[in-house]
């Protein structure tokens, strides 16, 4: 497997991020923008995901209904 997809509501049309941990020497995190284009960033440890928390939150919020 090349990545583990994190999806909202188990819906492949609502990607949050992708964990690319298949190479332990080169951990990568795939982050999506509003156009669902993926940007892959390198991380040193899984804890580094927290430094991208705001971007991950904004992706989740983009899928919520607007009142």
CHARMM-style PDB file with segment names, atoms N, HN, CA, C and O in Angstrom:
ATOM      1  N   UNK     1       0.850  -1.173   0.000  1.00  0.00      PROA
ATOM      2  CA  UNK     1       0.000   0.000   0.000  1.00  0.00      PROA
ATOM      3  C   UNK     1       0.894   1.234   0.000  1.00  0.00      PROA
ATOM      4  O   UNK     1       1.893   1.286   0.718  1.00  0.00      PROA
ATOM      5  N   UNK     2       0.535   2.215  -0.799  1.00  0.00      PROA
ATOM      6  HN  UNK     2      -0.276   2.172  -1.382  1.00  0.00      PROA
ATOM      7  CA  UNK     2       1.376   3.401  -0.899  1.00  0.00      PROA
ATOM      8  C   UNK     2       0.964   4.506   0.069  1.00  0.00      PROA
ATOM      9  O   UNK     2       1.783   5.359   0.411  1.00  0.00      PROA
ATOM     10  N   UNK     3      -0.294   4.506   0.517  1.00  0.00      PROA
ATOM     11  HN  UNK     3      -0.959   3.813   0.239  1.00  0.00      PROA
ATOM     12  CA  UNK     3      -0.727   5.518   1.474  1.00  0.00      PROA
ATOM     13  C   UNK     3      -1.978   5.042   2.210  1.00  0.00      PROA
ATOM     14  O   UNK     3      -2.630   4.077   1.811  1.00  0.00      PROA
ATOM     15  N   UNK     4      -2.287   5.741   3.281  1.00  0.00      PROA
ATOM     16  HN  UNK     4      -1.758   6.525   3.605  1.00  0.00      PROA
ATOM     17  CA  UNK     4      -3.518   5.507   4.032  1.00  0.00      PROA
ATOM     18  C   UNK     4      -4.321   6.799   3.940  1.00  0.00      PROA
ATOM     19  O   UNK     4      -3.871   7.842   4.415  1.00  0.00      PROA
ATOM     20  N   UNK     5      -5.489   6.742   3.342  1.00  0.00      PROA
ATOM     21  HN  UNK     5      -5.854   5.895   2.957  1.00  0.00      PROA
ATOM     22  CA  UNK     5      -6.317   7.932   3.170  1.00  0.00      PROA
ATOM     23  C   UNK     5      -7.191   8.158   4.393  1.00  0.00      PROA
ATOM     24  O   UNK     5      -7.804   7.225   4.910  1.00  0.00      PROA
ATOM     25  N   UNK     6      -7.243   9.389   4.846  1.00  0.00      PROA
ATOM     26  HN  UNK     6      -6.745  10.147   4.426  1.00  0.00      PROA
ATOM     27  CA  UNK     6      -8.143   9.803   5.913  1.00  0.00      PROA
ATOM     28  C   UNK     6      -9.292  10.530   5.228  1.00  0.00      PROA
ATOM     29  O   UNK     6      -9.092  11.569   4.600  1.00  0.00      PROA
ATOM     30  N   UNK     7     -10.500   9.977   5.352  1.00  0.00      PROA
ATOM     31  HN  UNK     7     -10.663   9.132   5.863  1.00  0.00      PROA
ATOM     32  CA  UNK     7     -11.668  10.497   4.660  1.00  0.00      PROA
ATOM     33  C   UNK     7     -12.726  10.950   5.653  1.00  0.00      PROA
ATOM     34  O   UNK     7     -12.827  10.409   6.755  1.00  0.00      PROA
ATOM     35  N   UNK     8     -13.506  11.936   5.262  1.00  0.00      PROA
ATOM     36  HN  UNK     8     -13.424  12.375   4.367  1.00  0.00      PROA
ATOM     37  CA  UNK     8     -14.631  12.371   6.080  1.00  0.00      PROA
ATOM     38  C   UNK     8     -15.829  11.496   5.734  1.00  0.00      PROA
ATOM     39  O   UNK     8     -16.152  11.323   4.559  1.00  0.00      PROA
ATOM     40  N   UNK     9     -16.480  10.950   6.735  1.00  0.00      PROA
ATOM     41  HN  UNK     9     -16.218  11.090   7.689  1.00  0.00      PROA
ATOM     42  CA  UNK     9     -17.670  10.110   6.575  1.00  0.00      PROA
ATOM     43  C   UNK     9     -17.425   8.909   5.666  1.00  0.00      PROA
ATOM     44  O   UNK     9     -18.349   8.439   5.002  1.00  0.00      PROA
ATOM     45  N   UNK    10     -16.188   8.409   5.628  1.00  0.00      PROA
ATOM     46  HN  UNK    10     -15.437   8.791   6.166  1.00  0.00      PROA
ATOM     47  CA  UNK    10     -15.830   7.253   4.803  1.00  0.00      PROA
ATOM     48  C   UNK    10     -16.206   7.477   3.330  1.00  0.00      PROA
ATOM     49  O   UNK    10     -16.582   6.537   2.629  1.00  0.00      PROA
ATOM     50  N   UNK    11     -16.101   8.714   2.877  1.00  0.00      PROA
ATOM     51  HN  UNK    11     -15.795   9.477   3.446  1.00  0.00      PROA
ATOM     52  CA  UNK    11     -16.468   9.090   1.529  1.00  0.00      PROA
ATOM     53  C   UNK    11     -15.198   9.481   0.772  1.00  0.00      PROA
ATOM     54  O   UNK    11     -14.526  10.447   1.133  1.00  0.00      PROA
ATOM     55  N   UNK    12     -14.872   8.721  -0.288  1.00  0.00      PROA
ATOM     56  HN  UNK    12     -15.419   7.936  -0.581  1.00  0.00      PROA
ATOM     57  CA  UNK    12     -13.628   9.002  -1.013  1.00  0.00      PROA
ATOM     58  C   UNK    12     -13.668  10.322  -1.780  1.00  0.00      PROA
ATOM     59  O   UNK    12     -12.658  10.722  -2.359  1.00  0.00      PROA
ATOM     60  N   UNK    13     -14.797  10.995  -1.796  1.00  0.00      PROA
ATOM     61  HN  UNK    13     -15.618  10.670  -1.325  1.00  0.00      PROA
ATOM     62  CA  UNK    13     -14.882  12.329  -2.406  1.00  0.00      PROA
ATOM     63  C   UNK    13     -14.649  13.438  -1.383  1.00  0.00      PROA
ATOM     64  O   UNK    13     -14.717  14.623  -1.708  1.00  0.00      PROA
ATOM     65  N   UNK    14     -14.373  13.035  -0.138  1.00  0.00      PROA
ATOM     66  HN  UNK    14     -14.318  12.072   0.126  1.00  0.00      PROA
ATOM     67  CA  UNK    14     -14.105  14.005   0.923  1.00  0.00      PROA
ATOM     68  C   UNK    14     -12.782  13.677   1.612  1.00  0.00      PROA
ATOM     69  O   UNK    14     -12.765  13.338   2.796  1.00  0.00      PROA
ATOM     70  N   UNK    15     -11.666  13.778   0.871  1.00  0.00      PROA
ATOM     71  HN  UNK    15     -11.679  14.053  -0.090  1.00  0.00      PROA
ATOM     72  CA  UNK    15     -10.370  13.457   1.475  1.00  0.00      PROA
ATOM     73  C   UNK    15      -9.922  14.542   2.455  1.00  0.00      PROA
ATOM     74  O   UNK    15     -10.101  15.733   2.201  1.00  0.00      PROA
ATOM     75  N   UNK    16      -9.346  14.122   3.563  1.00  0.00      PROA
ATOM     76  HN  UNK    16      -9.201  13.155   3.770  1.00  0.00      PROA
ATOM     77  CA  UNK    16      -8.799  15.046   4.553  1.00  0.00      PROA
ATOM     78  C   UNK    16      -7.279  15.123   4.381  1.00  0.00      PROA
ATOM     79  O   UNK    16      -6.713  16.205   4.225  1.00  0.00      PROA
ATOM     80  N   UNK    17      -6.639  13.969   4.413  1.00  0.00      PROA
ATOM     81  HN  UNK    17      -7.098  13.090   4.541  1.00  0.00      PROA
ATOM     82  CA  UNK    17      -5.195  13.906   4.202  1.00  0.00      PROA
ATOM     83  C   UNK    17      -4.820  12.470   3.878  1.00  0.00      PROA
ATOM     84  O   UNK    17      -5.649  11.563   3.947  1.00  0.00      PROA
ATOM     85  N   UNK    18      -3.564  12.281   3.524  1.00  0.00      PROA
ATOM     86  HN  UNK    18      -2.890  13.018   3.468  1.00  0.00      PROA
ATOM     87  CA  UNK    18      -3.031  10.942   3.252  1.00  0.00      PROA
ATOM     88  C   UNK    18      -1.743  10.768   4.040  1.00  0.00      PROA
ATOM     89  O   UNK    18      -0.884  11.649   4.067  1.00  0.00      PROA
ATOM     90  N   UNK    19      -1.631   9.629   4.669  1.00  0.00      PROA
ATOM     91  HN  UNK    19      -2.329   8.913   4.648  1.00  0.00      PROA
ATOM     92  CA  UNK    19      -0.420   9.280   5.417  1.00  0.00      PROA
ATOM     93  C   UNK    19       0.415   8.378   4.527  1.00  0.00      PROA
ATOM     94  O   UNK    19      -0.032   7.305   4.121  1.00  0.00      PROA
ATOM     95  N   UNK    20       1.598   8.804   4.234  1.00  0.00      PROA
ATOM     96  HN  UNK    20       1.962   9.675   4.564  1.00  0.00      PROA
ATOM     97  CA  UNK    20       2.511   8.026   3.382  1.00  0.00      PROA
ATOM     98  C   UNK    20       3.668   7.553   4.258  1.00  0.00      PROA
ATOM     99  O   UNK    20       4.736   8.163   4.296  1.00  0.00      PROA
ATOM    100  N   UNK    21       3.423   6.456   4.954  1.00  0.00      PROA
ATOM    101  HN  UNK    21       2.555   5.960   4.923  1.00  0.00      PROA
ATOM    102  CA  UNK    21       4.382   5.929   5.925  1.00  0.00      PROA
ATOM    103  C   UNK    21       4.995   4.615   5.453  1.00  0.00      PROA
ATOM    104  O   UNK    21       5.546   3.877   6.270  1.00  0.00      PROA
ATOM    105  N   UNK    22       4.916   4.302   4.166  1.00  0.00      PROA
ATOM    106  HN  UNK    22       4.469   4.901   3.503  1.00  0.00      PROA
ATOM    107  CA  UNK    22       5.443   3.033   3.677  1.00  0.00      PROA
ATOM    108  C   UNK    22       6.972   2.992   3.661  1.00  0.00      PROA
ATOM    109  O   UNK    22       7.559   1.912   3.600  1.00  0.00      PROA
ATOM    110  N   UNK    23       7.621   4.156   3.716  1.00  0.00      PROA
ATOM    111  HN  UNK    23       7.144   5.034   3.765  1.00  0.00      PROA
ATOM    112  CA  UNK    23       9.072   4.225   3.808  1.00  0.00      PROA
ATOM    113  C   UNK    23       9.410   4.911   5.135  1.00  0.00      PROA
ATOM    114  O   UNK    23       9.269   6.129   5.246  1.00  0.00      PROA
ATOM    115  N   UNK    24       9.844   4.165   6.123  1.00  0.00      PROA
ATOM    116  HN  UNK    24       9.959   3.176   6.032  1.00  0.00      PROA
ATOM    117  CA  UNK    24      10.062   4.717   7.460  1.00  0.00      PROA
ATOM    118  C   UNK    24      11.187   5.745   7.508  1.00  0.00      PROA
ATOM    119  O   UNK    24      11.278   6.513   8.466  1.00  0.00      PROA
ATOM    120  N   UNK    25      12.035   5.769   6.501  1.00  0.00      PROA
ATOM    121  HN  UNK    25      11.961   5.145   5.723  1.00  0.00      PROA
ATOM    122  CA  UNK    25      13.111   6.757   6.466  1.00  0.00      PROA
ATOM    123  C   UNK    25      12.672   8.066   5.810  1.00  0.00      PROA
ATOM    124  O   UNK    25      13.380   9.070   5.889  1.00  0.00      PROA
ATOM    125  N   UNK    26      11.512   8.053   5.168  1.00  0.00      PROA
ATOM    126  HN  UNK    26      10.938   7.237   5.104  1.00  0.00      PROA
ATOM    127  CA  UNK    26      11.019   9.232   4.464  1.00  0.00      PROA
ATOM    128  C   UNK    26       9.504   9.326   4.651  1.00  0.00      PROA
ATOM    129  O   UNK    26       8.738   9.009   3.741  1.00  0.00      PROA
ATOM    130  N   UNK    27       9.079   9.764   5.834  1.00  0.00      PROA
ATOM    131  HN  UNK    27       9.701  10.022   6.574  1.00  0.00      PROA
ATOM    132  CA  UNK    27       7.655   9.894   6.128  1.00  0.00      PROA
ATOM    133  C   UNK    27       7.109  11.131   5.420  1.00  0.00      PROA
ATOM    134  O   UNK    27       7.749  12.182   5.395  1.00  0.00      PROA
ATOM    135  N   UNK    28       5.919  10.988   4.848  1.00  0.00      PROA
ATOM    136  HN  UNK    28       5.399  10.134   4.868  1.00  0.00      PROA
ATOM    137  CA  UNK    28       5.314  12.110   4.138  1.00  0.00      PROA
ATOM    138  C   UNK    28       3.830  12.195   4.471  1.00  0.00      PROA
ATOM    139  O   UNK    28       3.183  11.199   4.795  1.00  0.00      PROA
ATOM    140  N   UNK    29       3.318  13.402   4.383  1.00  0.00      PROA
ATOM    141  HN  UNK    29       3.843  14.212   4.120  1.00  0.00      PROA
ATOM    142  CA  UNK    29       1.921  13.685   4.663  1.00  0.00      PROA
ATOM    143  C   UNK    29       1.335  14.406   3.454  1.00  0.00      PROA
ATOM    144  O   UNK    29       1.878  15.415   3.006  1.00  0.00      PROA
ATOM    145  N   UNK    30       0.237  13.892   2.932  1.00  0.00      PROA
ATOM    146  HN  UNK    30      -0.204  13.072   3.297  1.00  0.00      PROA
ATOM    147  CA  UNK    30      -0.446  14.533   1.816  1.00  0.00      PROA
ATOM    148  C   UNK    30      -1.569  15.405   2.339  1.00  0.00      PROA
ATOM    149  O   UNK    30      -2.479  14.915   3.007  1.00  0.00      PROA
ATOM    150  N   UNK    31      -1.512  16.698   2.039  1.00  0.00      PROA
ATOM    151  HN  UNK    31      -0.772  17.096   1.496  1.00  0.00      PROA
ATOM    152  CA  UNK    31      -2.525  17.656   2.472  1.00  0.00      PROA
ATOM    153  C   UNK    31      -3.284  18.167   1.256  1.00  0.00      PROA
ATOM    154  O   UNK    31      -2.699  18.387   0.196  1.00  0.00      PROA
ATOM    155  N   UNK    32      -4.579  18.353   1.414  1.00  0.00      PROA
ATOM    156  HN  UNK    32      -5.055  18.175   2.275  1.00  0.00      PROA
ATOM    157  CA  UNK    32      -5.417  18.798   0.308  1.00  0.00      PROA
ATOM    158  C   UNK    32      -5.806  20.259   0.471  1.00  0.00      PROA
ATOM    159  O   UNK    32      -5.914  20.771   1.586  1.00  0.00      PROA
ATOM    160  N   UNK    33      -6.017  20.925  -0.672  1.00  0.00      PROA
ATOM    161  HN  UNK    33      -5.929  20.509  -1.577  1.00  0.00      PROA
ATOM    162  CA  UNK    33      -6.523  22.291  -0.650  1.00  0.00      PROA
ATOM    163  C   UNK    33      -8.006  22.263  -1.027  1.00  0.00      PROA
ATOM    164  O   UNK    33      -8.584  21.189  -1.195  1.00  0.00      PROA
ATOM    165  N   UNK    34      -8.612  23.423  -1.157  1.00  0.00      PROA
ATOM    166  HN  UNK    34      -8.142  24.295  -1.021  1.00  0.00      PROA
ATOM    167  CA  UNK    34     -10.047  23.512  -1.438  1.00  0.00      PROA
ATOM    168  C   UNK    34     -10.411  22.914  -2.800  1.00  0.00      PROA
ATOM    169  O   UNK    34     -11.557  22.514  -3.006  1.00  0.00      PROA
ATOM    170  N   UNK    35      -9.464  22.848  -3.723  1.00  0.00      PROA
ATOM    171  HN  UNK    35      -8.534  23.173  -3.555  1.00  0.00      PROA
ATOM    172  CA  UNK    35      -9.699  22.257  -5.039  1.00  0.00      PROA
ATOM    173  C   UNK    35      -9.395  20.764  -5.063  1.00  0.00      PROA
ATOM    174  O   UNK    35      -9.385  20.140  -6.124  1.00  0.00      PROA
ATOM    175  N   UNK    36      -9.149  20.200  -3.890  1.00  0.00      PROA
ATOM    176  HN  UNK    36      -9.158  20.707  -3.028  1.00  0.00      PROA
ATOM    177  CA  UNK    36      -8.817  18.781  -3.708  1.00  0.00      PROA
ATOM    178  C   UNK    36      -7.526  18.380  -4.411  1.00  0.00      PROA
ATOM    179  O   UNK    36      -7.361  17.234  -4.828  1.00  0.00      PROA
ATOM    180  N   UNK    37      -6.622  19.335  -4.535  1.00  0.00      PROA
ATOM    181  HN  UNK    37      -6.756  20.266  -4.197  1.00  0.00      PROA
ATOM    182  CA  UNK    37      -5.288  19.043  -5.058  1.00  0.00      PROA
ATOM    183  C   UNK    37      -4.397  18.718  -3.876  1.00  0.00      PROA
ATOM    184  O   UNK    37      -4.441  19.392  -2.847  1.00  0.00      PROA
ATOM    185  N   UNK    38      -3.593  17.687  -4.027  1.00  0.00      PROA
ATOM    186  HN  UNK    38      -3.557  17.139  -4.862  1.00  0.00      PROA
ATOM    187  CA  UNK    38      -2.759  17.221  -2.924  1.00  0.00      PROA
ATOM    188  C   UNK    38      -1.366  17.852  -2.966  1.00  0.00      PROA
ATOM    189  O   UNK    38      -0.733  17.942  -4.018  1.00  0.00      PROA
ATOM    190  N   UNK    39      -0.917  18.280  -1.799  1.00  0.00      PROA
ATOM    191  HN  UNK    39      -1.432  18.206  -0.945  1.00  0.00      PROA
ATOM    192  CA  UNK    39       0.461  18.735  -1.622  1.00  0.00      PROA
ATOM    193  C   UNK    39       1.111  17.767  -0.641  1.00  0.00      PROA
ATOM    194  O   UNK    39       0.605  17.564   0.462  1.00  0.00      PROA
ATOM    195  N   UNK    40       2.213  17.180  -1.033  1.00  0.00      PROA
ATOM    196  HN  UNK    40       2.624  17.345  -1.930  1.00  0.00      PROA
ATOM    197  CA  UNK    40       2.903  16.219  -0.179  1.00  0.00      PROA
ATOM    198  C   UNK    40       4.046  16.936   0.537  1.00  0.00      PROA
ATOM    199  O   UNK    40       4.891  17.569  -0.097  1.00  0.00      PROA
ATOM    200  N   UNK    41       4.059  16.828   1.868  1.00  0.00      PROA
ATOM    201  HN  UNK    41       3.373  16.314   2.383  1.00  0.00      PROA
ATOM    202  CA  UNK    41       5.107  17.457   2.673  1.00  0.00      PROA
ATOM    203  C   UNK    41       5.835  16.372   3.476  1.00  0.00      PROA
ATOM    204  O   UNK    41       5.232  15.391   3.911  1.00  0.00      PROA
ATOM    205  N   UNK    42       7.109  16.567   3.657  1.00  0.00      PROA
ATOM    206  HN  UNK    42       7.599  17.364   3.304  1.00  0.00      PROA
ATOM    207  CA  UNK    42       7.902  15.637   4.443  1.00  0.00      PROA
ATOM    208  C   UNK    42       7.755  15.915   5.933  1.00  0.00      PROA
ATOM    209  O   UNK    42       7.648  17.068   6.350  1.00  0.00      PROA
ATOM    210  N   UNK    43       7.750  14.868   6.720  1.00  0.00      PROA
ATOM    211  HN  UNK    43       7.837  13.931   6.381  1.00  0.00      PROA
ATOM    212  CA  UNK    43       7.720  14.994   8.174  1.00  0.00      PROA
ATOM    213  C   UNK    43       8.770  14.058   8.762  1.00  0.00      PROA
ATOM    214  O   UNK    43       9.128  13.045   8.159  1.00  0.00      PROA
ATOM    215  N   UNK    44       9.253  14.411   9.940  1.00  0.00      PROA
ATOM    216  HN  UNK    44       8.962  15.233  10.430  1.00  0.00      PROA
ATOM    217  CA  UNK    44      10.283  13.598  10.595  1.00  0.00      PROA
ATOM    218  C   UNK    44       9.674  12.473  11.438  1.00  0.00      PROA
ATOM    219  O   UNK    44      10.161  11.343  11.428  1.00  0.00      PROA
ATOM    220  N   UNK    45       8.599  12.802  12.168  1.00  0.00      PROA
ATOM    221  HN  UNK    45       8.203  13.720  12.176  1.00  0.00      PROA
ATOM    222  CA  UNK    45       7.922  11.824  13.029  1.00  0.00      PROA
ATOM    223  C   UNK    45       6.416  12.008  12.869  1.00  0.00      PROA
ATOM    224  O   UNK    45       5.977  13.065  12.417  1.00  0.00      PROA
ATOM    225  N   UNK    46       5.618  11.013  13.225  1.00  0.00      PROA
ATOM    226  HN  UNK    46       5.974  10.153  13.592  1.00  0.00      PROA
ATOM    227  CA  UNK    46       4.162  11.177  13.168  1.00  0.00      PROA
ATOM    228  C   UNK    46       3.664  12.374  13.996  1.00  0.00      PROA
ATOM    229  O   UNK    46       2.631  12.959  13.671  1.00  0.00      PROA
ATOM    230  N   UNK    47       4.384  12.734  15.052  1.00  0.00      PROA
ATOM    231  HN  UNK    47       5.222  12.258  15.317  1.00  0.00      PROA
ATOM    232  CA  UNK    47       3.983  13.891  15.864  1.00  0.00      PROA
ATOM    233  C   UNK    47       4.025  15.193  15.064  1.00  0.00      PROA
ATOM    234  O   UNK    47       3.360  16.159  15.439  1.00  0.00      PROA
ATOM    235  N   UNK    48       4.781  15.240  13.985  1.00  0.00      PROA
ATOM    236  HN  UNK    48       5.320  14.456  13.680  1.00  0.00      PROA
ATOM    237  CA  UNK    48       4.864  16.441  13.161  1.00  0.00      PROA
ATOM    238  C   UNK    48       3.542  16.761  12.460  1.00  0.00      PROA
ATOM    239  O   UNK    48       3.365  17.863  11.942  1.00  0.00      PROA
ATOM    240  N   UNK    49       2.620  15.807  12.442  1.00  0.00      PROA
ATOM    241  HN  UNK    49       2.763  14.911  12.863  1.00  0.00      PROA
ATOM    242  CA  UNK    49       1.303  16.058  11.849  1.00  0.00      PROA
ATOM    243  C   UNK    49       0.615  17.208  12.582  1.00  0.00      PROA
ATOM    244  O   UNK    49      -0.143  17.968  11.979  1.00  0.00      PROA
ATOM    245  N   UNK    50       0.880  17.335  13.887  1.00  0.00      PROA
ATOM    246  HN  UNK    50       1.496  16.718  14.377  1.00  0.00      PROA
ATOM    247  CA  UNK    50       0.254  18.408  14.670  1.00  0.00      PROA
ATOM    248  C   UNK    50       0.626  19.791  14.146  1.00  0.00      PROA
ATOM    249  O   UNK    50      -0.146  20.734  14.315  1.00  0.00      PROA
ATOM    250  N   UNK    51       1.767  19.932  13.525  1.00  0.00      PROA
ATOM    251  HN  UNK    51       2.395  19.165  13.387  1.00  0.00      PROA
ATOM    252  CA  UNK    51       2.153  21.238  12.997  1.00  0.00      PROA
ATOM    253  C   UNK    51       1.312  21.624  11.776  1.00  0.00      PROA
ATOM    254  O   UNK    51       1.354  22.772  11.335  1.00  0.00      PROA
ATOM    255  N   UNK    52       0.560  20.685  11.237  1.00  0.00      PROA
ATOM    256  HN  UNK    52       0.526  19.752  11.596  1.00  0.00      PROA
ATOM    257  CA  UNK    52      -0.316  20.940  10.089  1.00  0.00      PROA
ATOM    258  C   UNK    52      -1.789  20.891  10.496  1.00  0.00      PROA
ATOM    259  O   UNK    52      -2.669  20.795   9.640  1.00  0.00      PROA
ATOM    260  N   UNK    53      -2.054  20.955  11.795  1.00  0.00      PROA
ATOM    261  HN  UNK    53      -1.339  21.033  12.490  1.00  0.00      PROA
ATOM    262  CA  UNK    53      -3.418  20.799  12.320  1.00  0.00      PROA
ATOM    263  C   UNK    53      -4.387  21.831  11.758  1.00  0.00      PROA
ATOM    264  O   UNK    53      -5.526  21.490  11.438  1.00  0.00      PROA
ATOM    265  N   UNK    54      -3.967  23.065  11.633  1.00  0.00      PROA
ATOM    266  HN  UNK    54      -3.042  23.342  11.892  1.00  0.00      PROA
ATOM    267  CA  UNK    54      -4.890  24.104  11.157  1.00  0.00      PROA
ATOM    268  C   UNK    54      -5.314  23.838   9.716  1.00  0.00      PROA
ATOM    269  O   UNK    54      -6.476  24.034   9.359  1.00  0.00      PROA
ATOM    270  N   UNK    55      -4.402  23.407   8.918  1.00  0.00      PROA
ATOM    271  HN  UNK    55      -3.458  23.248   9.208  1.00  0.00      PROA
ATOM    272  CA  UNK    55      -4.736  23.105   7.520  1.00  0.00      PROA
ATOM    273  C   UNK    55      -5.668  21.895   7.425  1.00  0.00      PROA
ATOM    274  O   UNK    55      -6.570  21.873   6.588  1.00  0.00      PROA
ATOM    275  N   UNK    56      -5.454  20.901   8.271  1.00  0.00      PROA
ATOM    276  HN  UNK    56      -4.720  20.919   8.951  1.00  0.00      PROA
ATOM    277  CA  UNK    56      -6.324  19.723   8.302  1.00  0.00      PROA
ATOM    278  C   UNK    56      -7.719  20.124   8.774  1.00  0.00      PROA
ATOM    279  O   UNK    56      -8.717  19.688   8.200  1.00  0.00      PROA
ATOM    280  N   UNK    57      -7.792  20.953   9.818  1.00  0.00      PROA
ATOM    281  HN  UNK    57      -6.981  21.307  10.284  1.00  0.00      PROA
ATOM    282  CA  UNK    57      -9.090  21.437  10.313  1.00  0.00      PROA
ATOM    283  C   UNK    57      -9.845  22.206   9.237  1.00  0.00      PROA
ATOM    284  O   UNK    57     -11.052  22.024   9.072  1.00  0.00      PROA
ATOM    285  N   UNK    58      -9.145  23.058   8.511  1.00  0.00      PROA
ATOM    286  HN  UNK    58      -8.165  23.205   8.645  1.00  0.00      PROA
ATOM    287  CA  UNK    58      -9.817  23.858   7.491  1.00  0.00      PROA
ATOM    288  C   UNK    58     -10.379  22.978   6.376  1.00  0.00      PROA
ATOM    289  O   UNK    58     -11.411  23.301   5.788  1.00  0.00      PROA
ATOM    290  N   UNK    59      -9.708  21.876   6.086  1.00  0.00      PROA
ATOM    291  HN  UNK    59      -8.869  21.613   6.563  1.00  0.00      PROA
ATOM    292  CA  UNK    59     -10.217  20.955   5.073  1.00  0.00      PROA
ATOM    293  C   UNK    59     -11.514  20.295   5.553  1.00  0.00      PROA
ATOM    294  O   UNK    59     -12.470  20.165   4.789  1.00  0.00      PROA
ATOM    295  N   UNK    60     -11.538  19.884   6.810  1.00  0.00      PROA
ATOM    296  HN  UNK    60     -10.761  19.990   7.431  1.00  0.00      PROA
ATOM    297  CA  UNK    60     -12.757  19.284   7.371  1.00  0.00      PROA
ATOM    298  C   UNK    60     -13.889  20.305   7.349  1.00  0.00      PROA
ATOM    299  O   UNK    60     -15.007  19.981   6.948  1.00  0.00      PROA
ATOM    300  N   UNK    61     -13.613  21.511   7.769  1.00  0.00      PROA
ATOM    301  HN  UNK    61     -12.705  21.774   8.095  1.00  0.00      PROA
ATOM    302  CA  UNK    61     -14.644  22.557   7.816  1.00  0.00      PROA
ATOM    303  C   UNK    61     -15.183  22.892   6.433  1.00  0.00      PROA
ATOM    304  O   UNK    61     -16.337  23.300   6.302  1.00  0.00      PROA
ATOM    305  N   UNK    62     -14.374  22.728   5.411  1.00  0.00      PROA
ATOM    306  HN  UNK    62     -13.436  22.397   5.517  1.00  0.00      PROA
ATOM    307  CA  UNK    62     -14.833  23.036   4.049  1.00  0.00      PROA
ATOM    308  C   UNK    62     -15.929  22.084   3.584  1.00  0.00      PROA
ATOM    309  O   UNK    62     -16.692  22.422   2.679  1.00  0.00      PROA
ATOM    310  N   UNK    63     -16.020  20.908   4.180  1.00  0.00      PROA
ATOM    311  HN  UNK    63     -15.400  20.633   4.915  1.00  0.00      PROA
ATOM    312  CA  UNK    63     -17.039  19.938   3.802  1.00  0.00      PROA
ATOM    313  C   UNK    63     -18.335  20.109   4.581  1.00  0.00      PROA
ATOM    314  O   UNK    63     -19.358  19.544   4.194  1.00  0.00      PROA
ATOM    315  N   UNK    64     -18.319  20.862   5.653  1.00  0.00      PROA
ATOM    316  HN  UNK    64     -17.488  21.320   5.968  1.00  0.00      PROA
ATOM    317  CA  UNK    64     -19.521  21.035   6.468  1.00  0.00      PROA
ATOM    318  C   UNK    64     -20.485  21.987   5.779  1.00  0.00      PROA
ATOM    319  O   UNK    64     -20.063  22.925   5.102  1.00  0.00      PROA
ATOM    320  N   UNK    65     -21.780  21.747   5.951  1.00  0.00      PROA
ATOM    321  HN  UNK    65     -22.123  20.985   6.500  1.00  0.00      PROA
ATOM    322  CA  UNK    65     -22.761  22.641   5.320  1.00  0.00      PROA
ATOM    323  C   UNK    65     -22.639  24.058   5.844  1.00  0.00      PROA
ATOM    324  O   UNK    65     -22.391  24.285   7.029  1.00  0.00      PROA
ATOM    325  N   UNK    66     -22.816  24.991   4.950  1.00  0.00      PROA
ATOM    326  HN  UNK    66     -23.017  24.807   3.988  1.00  0.00      PROA
ATOM    327  CA  UNK    66     -22.766  26.413   5.313  1.00  0.00      PROA
ATOM    328  C   UNK    66     -24.178  26.856   5.669  1.00  0.00      PROA
ATOM    329  O   UNK    66     -25.124  26.571   4.935  1.00  0.00      PROA
ATOM    330  N   UNK    67     -24.324  27.553   6.796  1.00  0.00      PROA
ATOM    331  HN  UNK    67     -23.555  27.785   7.392  1.00  0.00      PROA
ATOM    332  CA  UNK    67     -25.656  28.029   7.194  1.00  0.00      PROA
ATOM    333  C   UNK    67     -25.945  29.388   6.660  1.00  0.00      PROA
ATOM    334  OT1 UNK    67     -27.022  29.932   6.904  1.00  0.00      PROA
TER     335      UNK     67
END
